[in-house]
Amino acid sequence: MSTAALRIDYKDQKTKHEFHLPISILRMPRDAKEYAKMEKILDTLIDEVRGNQKHPLAEVMQIIGENLERYDDSHFPPIGKNISDIEMIRYLMDSHHLNQVDLAPIFGGQANVSKFLNGERTLSKNQISGLKNNLASAQIFL
């Protein structure tokens, strides 16, 4: 007697597309190879479901997407996580070849830039706003 693997079988009556998915597709991937396989299946399901929340495969698609996201979250920290304000400002300074004098207008003087970079001061709301505005307008970071 042979045992059949559990799976999800679906055939769209209009398009005649058939899906035969192993039930294991509903778990979080264990490695990069499984992740890639699930990602391909998810892409195919997205093309099939096309935003129709009442589609029979919509919930399967959602579960796969959530499991891929959980895998990403557990294996790859979000961008900027565990980076201090000082590290971020130093990175911006290095990547744009800036020195403390360039940031002095935003910080209210070169001494304030130095104190911040040495961990003696935190960023004020005005400094954060000044950095944001200058980044947005690319005045000092080009």
Backbone as CSV, one residue per row, in Angstrom:
resi,resn,N_x,N_y,N_z,CA_x,CA_y,CA_z,C_x,C_y,C_z
1,MET,0.830,-1.179,0.000,0.000,0.000,0.000,0.882,1.252,0.000
2,SER,0.657,2.139,-0.924,1.453,3.366,-0.974,0.683,4.497,-0.315
3,THR,1.453,5.424,0.240,0.818,6.567,0.869,0.988,7.777,-0.038
4,ALA,-0.093,8.490,-0.248,-0.054,9.692,-1.081,0.269,10.886,-0.194
5,ALA,1.090,11.757,-0.722,1.427,12.972,0.008,0.215,13.897,0.012
6,LEU,0.024,14.580,1.111,-1.065,15.543,1.169,-0.739,16.715,0.264
7,ARG,-1.763,17.201,-0.460,-1.523,18.320,-1.347,-2.815,19.090,-1.591
8,ILE,-2.629,20.247,-2.157,-3.743,21.103,-2.525,-3.888,21.011,-4.040
9,ASP,-5.056,20.585,-4.497,-5.326,20.482,-5.931,-6.406,21.493,-6.299
10,TYR,-6.140,22.240,-7.353,-7.108,23.236,-7.795,-7.031,23.361,-9.306
11,LYS,-8.194,23.439,-9.946,-8.259,23.682,-11.387,-9.257,24.807,-11.621
12,ASP,-8.776,25.888,-12.248,-9.642,27.010,-12.559,-10.507,26.636,-13.759
13,GLN,-11.790,26.756,-13.595,-12.718,26.350,-14.663,-12.647,27.260,-15.893
14,LYS,-12.329,28.547,-15.678,-12.258,29.476,-16.809,-10.939,29.352,-17.559
15,THR,-9.838,29.423,-16.815,-8.519,29.442,-17.461,-7.949,28.050,-17.689
16,LYS,-8.502,27.073,-16.996,-8.027,25.676,-17.044,-6.643,25.509,-16.424
17,HIS,-6.161,26.557,-15.711,-4.891,26.431,-14.989,-5.068,25.442,-13.851
18,GLU,-4.074,24.589,-13.696,-4.119,23.595,-12.625,-2.985,23.845,-11.637
19,PHE,-3.298,23.643,-10.371,-2.325,23.776,-9.301,-2.345,22.499,-8.473
20,HIS,-1.188,21.926,-8.286,-1.016,20.743,-7.437,0.128,21.073,-6.487
21,LEU,-0.238,21.570,-5.329,0.750,22.066,-4.377,0.869,21.128,-3.187
22,PRO,2.102,20.775,-2.802,2.258,19.952,-1.597,1.825,20.748,-0.376
23,ILE,1.246,20.084,0.596,0.783,20.761,1.806,1.952,21.435,2.541
24,SER,3.159,20.947,2.322,4.348,21.537,2.954,4.579,22.974,2.503
25,ILE,3.912,23.398,1.443,4.057,24.774,0.955,3.511,25.771,1.980
26,LEU,2.748,25.272,2.945,2.125,26.144,3.943,2.997,26.378,5.166
27,ARG,4.200,25.835,5.192,5.084,26.072,6.331,6.159,27.085,5.946
28,MET,6.836,27.601,6.961,7.933,28.530,6.723,9.088,27.750,6.087
29,PRO,9.748,28.318,5.081,10.875,27.609,4.468,11.998,27.367,5.481
30,ARG,12.682,26.241,5.297,13.770,25.876,6.210,15.124,26.353,5.722
31,ASP,15.243,26.638,4.438,16.526,27.077,3.894,16.289,27.889,2.617
32,ALA,17.365,28.379,2.045,17.275,29.249,0.869,16.682,28.521,-0.341
33,LYS,16.953,27.237,-0.466,16.423,26.463,-1.590,14.898,26.366,-1.503
34,GLU,14.386,26.052,-0.309,12.937,26.008,-0.125,12.327,27.395,-0.321
35,TYR,13.026,28.402,0.153,12.548,29.781,-0.005,12.363,30.099,-1.495
36,ALA,13.359,29.797,-2.295,13.293,30.087,-3.730,12.130,29.340,-4.386
37,LYS,11.929,28.096,-3.991,10.831,27.296,-4.541,9.486,27.915,-4.176
38,MET,9.352,28.305,-2.917,8.096,28.907,-2.464,7.859,30.267,-3.120
39,GLU,8.927,30.999,-3.338,8.812,32.301,-3.976,8.289,32.161,-5.410
40,LYS,8.759,31.157,-6.132,8.268,30.914,-7.501,6.792,30.548,-7.484
41,ILE,6.418,29.707,-6.535,5.011,29.319,-6.421,4.160,30.534,-6.077
42,LEU,4.637,31.361,-5.165,3.902,32.568,-4.798,3.724,33.480,-6.004
43,ASP,4.753,33.658,-6.817,4.637,34.494,-8.023,3.555,33.956,-8.961
44,THR,3.502,32.650,-9.121,2.489,32.024,-9.970,1.091,32.247,-9.396
45,LEU,0.969,32.106,-8.074,-0.326,32.317,-7.425,-0.771,33.779,-7.544
46,ILE,0.162,34.703,-7.403,-0.176,36.125,-7.542,-0.736,36.392,-8.931
47,ASP,-0.108,35.806,-9.950,-0.609,35.968,-11.316,-2.009,35.382,-11.472
48,GLU,-2.264,34.294,-10.805,-3.568,33.617,-10.906,-4.648,34.361,-10.114
49,VAL,-4.351,34.736,-8.900,-5.353,35.329,-8.010,-5.650,36.781,-8.398
50,ARG,-4.626,37.529,-8.762,-4.738,38.923,-9.233,-5.615,39.800,-8.340
51,GLY,-5.386,39.741,-7.030,-6.078,40.626,-6.105,-7.494,40.212,-5.747
52,ASN,-7.978,39.113,-6.270,-9.325,38.640,-5.958,-9.305,37.915,-4.610
53,GLN,-9.724,38.623,-3.548,-9.685,38.054,-2.199,-10.619,36.861,-2.030
54,LYS,-11.563,36.672,-2.940,-12.498,35.547,-2.843,-12.021,34.336,-3.640
55,HIS,-10.889,34.480,-4.311,-10.332,33.363,-5.095,-9.994,32.225,-4.139
56,PRO,-10.281,30.989,-4.525,-9.992,29.846,-3.646,-8.531,29.726,-3.213
57,LEU,-7.599,30.274,-3.991,-6.181,30.175,-3.644,-5.650,31.425,-2.937
58,ALA,-6.518,32.411,-2.689,-6.069,33.657,-2.062,-5.490,33.406,-0.673
59,GLU,-6.122,32.550,0.099,-5.621,32.286,1.451,-4.301,31.525,1.417
60,VAL,-4.154,30.612,0.492,-2.891,29.885,0.332,-1.786,30.870,-0.021
61,MET,-2.095,31.778,-0.927,-1.135,32.802,-1.329,-0.729,33.657,-0.133
62,GLN,-1.689,34.044,0.677,-1.406,34.868,1.848,-0.522,34.129,2.846
63,ILE,-0.807,32.862,3.088,-0.007,32.075,4.036,1.430,31.945,3.548
64,ILE,1.605,31.656,2.274,2.956,31.530,1.716,3.697,32.856,1.846
65,GLY,3.041,33.955,1.492,3.667,35.268,1.588,4.079,35.600,3.009
66,GLU,3.212,35.309,3.972,3.536,35.577,5.377,4.700,34.715,5.857
67,ASN,4.751,33.465,5.416,5.857,32.590,5.809,7.178,33.033,5.192
68,LEU,7.146,33.516,3.968,8.365,34.045,3.351,8.824,35.295,4.094
69,GLU,7.878,36.126,4.490,8.221,37.329,5.246,8.816,36.965,6.611
70,ARG,8.247,35.966,7.283,8.791,35.523,8.569,10.203,34.981,8.392
71,TYR,10.446,34.242,7.318,11.792,33.731,7.040,12.767,34.895,6.856
72,ASP,12.355,35.882,6.047,13.199,37.060,5.824,13.512,37.759,7.140
73,ASP,12.474,37.971,7.953,12.658,38.664,9.223,13.601,37.917,10.155
74,SER,13.556,36.586,10.130,14.399,35.819,11.043,15.823,35.622,10.527
75,HIS,16.035,35.775,9.231,17.369,35.560,8.658,18.086,36.842,8.236
76,PHE,17.330,37.900,8.006,17.917,39.142,7.525,17.335,40.300,8.329
77,PRO,18.144,40.939,9.164,17.621,42.052,9.968,17.178,43.197,9.060
78,PRO,16.160,43.918,9.475,15.719,45.061,8.676,16.845,46.066,8.491
79,ILE,16.810,46.772,7.378,17.822,47.778,7.090,17.785,48.837,8.180
80,GLY,18.927,49.140,8.723,19.021,50.161,9.750,18.860,49.647,11.162
81,LYS,18.521,48.377,11.313,18.364,47.844,12.670,19.743,47.730,13.319
82,ASN,19.807,48.076,14.575,21.042,48.012,15.361,22.119,48.976,14.873
83,ILE,21.695,50.056,14.239,22.635,51.090,13.815,22.327,52.336,14.638
84,SER,23.327,52.860,15.270,23.116,54.050,16.099,23.043,55.300,15.225
85,ASP,22.541,56.370,15.833,22.502,57.656,15.137,23.904,58.086,14.714
86,ILE,24.860,57.863,15.596,26.241,58.254,15.316,26.774,57.478,14.117
87,GLU,26.547,56.171,14.098,27.013,55.351,12.973,26.372,55.809,11.666
88,MET,25.078,56.153,11.707,24.394,56.593,10.497,24.977,57.916,9.991
89,ILE,25.200,58.867,10.892,25.764,60.161,10.479,27.188,59.975,9.962
90,ARG,27.987,59.149,10.647,29.358,58.882,10.162,29.323,58.243,8.767
91,TYR,28.395,57.328,8.547,28.262,56.700,7.228,27.937,57.761,6.171
92,LEU,26.965,58.617,6.478,26.610,59.675,5.520,27.784,60.595,5.247
93,MET,28.511,60.935,6.305,29.678,61.801,6.128,30.730,61.119,5.247
94,ASP,31.032,59.863,5.540,32.042,59.134,4.769,31.613,58.946,3.321
95,SER,30.365,58.544,3.119,29.925,58.239,1.758,29.801,59.487,0.889
96,HIS,29.648,60.651,1.520,29.525,61.891,0.755,30.730,62.816,0.939
97,HIS,31.796,62.266,1.512,33.056,62.999,1.682,32.838,64.329,2.406
98,LEU,32.116,64.249,3.528,31.837,65.438,4.329,32.688,65.429,5.588
99,ASN,32.916,66.611,6.122,33.596,66.703,7.410,32.687,67.466,8.376
100,GLN,33.157,67.669,9.577,32.334,68.305,10.595,31.909,69.720,10.211
101,VAL,32.778,70.415,9.525,32.459,71.790,9.110,31.219,71.806,8.206
102,ASP,31.083,70.783,7.360,29.933,70.723,6.456,28.613,70.581,7.213
103,LEU,28.667,69.941,8.372,27.452,69.731,9.158,27.213,70.821,10.196
104,ALA,28.184,71.708,10.376,28.089,72.748,11.406,26.813,73.593,11.309
105,PRO,26.370,73.996,10.122,25.131,74.797,10.065,23.906,74.054,10.615
106,ILE,23.867,72.759,10.433,22.729,71.964,10.915,22.805,71.768,12.425
107,PHE,24.015,71.585,12.942,24.218,71.279,14.358,24.406,72.528,15.216
108,GLY,24.489,73.679,14.592,24.692,74.906,15.358,26.145,75.128,15.731
109,GLY,27.033,74.628,14.926,28.466,74.818,15.166,29.217,73.504,15.105
110,GLN,30.504,73.632,14.769,31.348,72.444,14.640,31.527,71.739,15.984
111,ALA,31.546,72.493,17.079,31.707,71.880,18.405,30.541,70.939,18.714
112,ASN,29.344,71.317,18.287,28.175,70.461,18.517,28.244,69.181,17.678
113,VAL,28.767,69.294,16.471,28.960,68.109,15.636,29.928,67.160,16.337
114,SER,31.026,67.698,16.831,32.039,66.908,17.524,31.457,66.235,18.764
115,LYS,30.689,66.986,19.553,30.084,66.416,20.762,29.122,65.282,20.404
116,PHE,28.352,65.468,19.344,27.445,64.403,18.910,28.215,63.155,18.478
117,LEU,29.216,63.352,17.640,29.980,62.211,17.126,30.757,61.488,18.227
118,ASN,31.064,62.168,19.320,31.748,61.551,20.459,30.772,60.974,21.482
119,GLY,29.487,61.042,21.183,28.490,60.472,22.076,28.155,61.334,23.282
120,GLU,28.566,62.576,23.264,28.319,63.483,24.391,26.971,64.178,24.292
121,ARG,26.375,64.172,23.102,25.078,64.807,22.878,24.244,63.920,21.968
122,THR,22.951,64.024,22.129,22.049,63.332,21.211,21.563,64.322,20.160
123,LEU,20.917,63.796,19.146,20.357,64.670,18.118,19.119,65.366,18.661
124,SER,19.017,66.651,18.413,17.815,67.393,18.786,16.793,67.270,17.653
125,LYS,15.573,67.647,17.945,14.535,67.637,16.908,14.922,68.561,15.759
126,ASN,15.490,69.699,16.079,15.900,70.639,15.034,17.018,70.062,14.166
127,GLN,17.956,69.341,14.787,19.052,68.733,14.020,18.514,67.626,13.116
128,ILE,17.603,66.819,13.652,17.000,65.760,12.837,16.262,66.381,11.661
129,SER,15.490,67.429,11.937,14.766,68.130,10.880,15.730,68.730,9.860
130,GLY,16.819,69.329,10.350,17.811,69.902,9.439,18.464,68.852,8.564
131,LEU,18.801,67.711,9.149,19.379,66.619,8.350,18.376,66.126,7.317
132,LYS,17.137,65.947,7.751,16.093,65.467,6.844,15.889,66.445,5.693
133,ASN,15.755,67.719,6.022,15.521,68.728,4.981,16.692,68.818,4.011
134,ASN,17.904,68.735,4.536,19.072,68.810,3.665,19.233,67.559,2.829
135,LEU,18.851,66.415,3.387,18.883,65.192,2.593,17.834,65.245,1.495
136,ALA,16.638,65.713,1.847,15.556,65.779,0.872,15.876,66.726,-0.273
137,SER,16.473,67.859,0.064,16.792,68.830,-0.974,18.172,68.596,-1.584
138,ALA,18.917,67.648,-0.980,20.256,67.273,-1.453,21.203,68.462,-1.453
139,GLN,21.017,69.379,-0.516,21.867,70.557,-0.468,23.293,70.224,-0.043
140,ILE,23.450,69.380,0.992,24.803,69.118,1.455,25.283,67.714,1.107
141,PHE,24.367,66.843,0.694,24.761,65.451,0.504,24.955,65.067,-0.945
142,LEU,25.250,66.025,-1.775,25.559,65.703,-3.172,27.007,65.963,-3.469
